[in-house]
Amino acid sequence: MVTKEFWEDLLWGEKNHTHFLRQYKDQWIAIVNKKVVSSGEDLGKVEKEAKQKTGRKEIPVFFVECGAHIY
């Protein structure tokens, strides 16, 4: 079950996307308690590190895209 804290961190991450561009451009970031607890280019590693650091099972993870990607 997803917690209230998960949703709060998710919303905070979405609202602050532009602020993350300077430091985390084109990286995955994991957010806990409205803080970036892990970042990097490998999603699996970011998720694993965030879970190890915080002990949480459900953690919002975002890709901080600079907008230059073509899909």
Secondary structure by P-SEA (a helix, b strand, c coil): cccaaaaaaaaaaaaaccccccccccbbbbbcccccccccccaaaaaaaaaaaccccbbbbbccccccccc
